[in-house]
Amino acid sequence: MNVQRGDIVGGDVTEKDNYKFNCYLADSAIFVKLANRERGFKPIFKSEGRGAHHVNELIPDDAQWYAVLDAYGQQYVREVFVNLNRPKRSSSSAMVVGG
């Protein structure tokens, strides 16, 4: 996803026929754990076993971020609609550094 630290990702992810699936927001390290089915992964957003998911999450750091949709073990085709967005960044915004 094209996001930076401080962005808020919001919106909805829905399955056309309300079939259940899992939805996560994860950085690249967590994405690899998810892909390998490793235990102990901690995505910033986790919603499981639903036909629709509402997302409203703050991106905590600059990294490569992924929206991960998972229907592990299911054998029917899914049609999922992803409607996620983030506020437009202001070109005049300044970063304040404490010291």
C-alpha positions in Angstrom: 0.0 0.0 0.0 1.2 3.5 -0.7 1.2 4.8 2.9 3.5 6.5 5.4 3.8 6.7 9.1 0.8 8.7 10.5 -1.6 7.9 7.7 -4.9 6.5 8.6 -6.1 3.7 6.4 -9.9 3.5 6.4 -12.7 1.9 4.6 -14.4 -1.5 4.0 -13.4 -4.9 2.6 -16.5 -7.0 1.7 -17.1 -10.4 0.0 -19.9 -10.3 -2.6 -21.9 -13.2 -1.2 -20.9 -12.6 2.5 -18.6 -15.7 2.6 -16.2 -15.5 5.6 -12.6 -14.5 5.1 -9.8 -12.9 7.2 -8.4 -9.4 6.7 -5.1 -8.1 8.0 -2.9 -5.0 7.6 0.8 -6.0 8.0 4.3 -4.8 7.3 6.6 -6.9 5.2 8.0 -8.9 8.2 4.5 -9.8 9.4 3.4 -10.5 5.8 6.1 -13.1 5.5 5.0 -14.7 8.8 1.4 -14.8 7.6 2.4 -16.2 4.2 4.3 -19.0 6.0 1.5 -19.6 8.5 3.8 -19.0 11.4 2.4 -18.4 14.9 2.8 -15.2 16.8 2.3 -12.7 14.0 0.8 -9.4 15.2 -0.6 -7.3 12.4 -1.7 -3.8 13.2 -5.2 -4.8 12.0 -6.7 -8.2 12.4 -10.3 -9.2 11.6 -11.2 -12.8 11.1 -14.1 -15.0 10.1 -16.4 -12.3 8.7 -17.9 -11.5 5.3 -17.2 -7.8 5.7 -14.5 -5.9 7.6 -14.3 -2.2 8.5 -10.8 -0.8 8.7 -9.7 2.3 10.5 -6.0 2.0 11.4 -3.1 4.4 12.0 0.1 3.4 10.1 2.7 3.3 12.9 5.9 3.5 10.9 7.4 3.9 7.4 7.6 0.4 5.9 6.1 -1.6 3.1 2.5 -2.2 4.2 0.1 -4.9 2.8 -3.6 -5.5 3.0 -3.8 -9.2 3.3 -7.0 -11.1 2.5 -7.1 -14.8 3.5 -9.5 -17.6 3.0 -7.2 -20.4 4.0 -8.6 -23.9 3.5 -11.7 -22.8 1.7 -12.5 -24.3 -1.7 -14.9 -21.8 -3.2 -14.1 -18.7 -5.3 -14.4 -15.4 -3.5 -15.2 -12.0 -5.0 -13.9 -9.4 -2.6 -14.4 -5.6 -3.0 -11.7 -3.5 -1.4 -12.5 0.1 -0.7 -9.6 1.4 1.4 -8.3 5.0 1.4 -6.1 7.4 3.3 -6.4 11.1 3.7 -4.4 13.2 1.2 -1.1 14.4 2.5 -0.5 18.1 2.6 2.6 19.3 0.8 2.9 22.1 3.4 2.9 19.8 6.4 6.0 19.9 8.6 7.5 17.2 10.8 8.3 18.4 14.4 11.3 16.7 15.9 11.6 16.8 19.7 14.8 17.1 21.5 
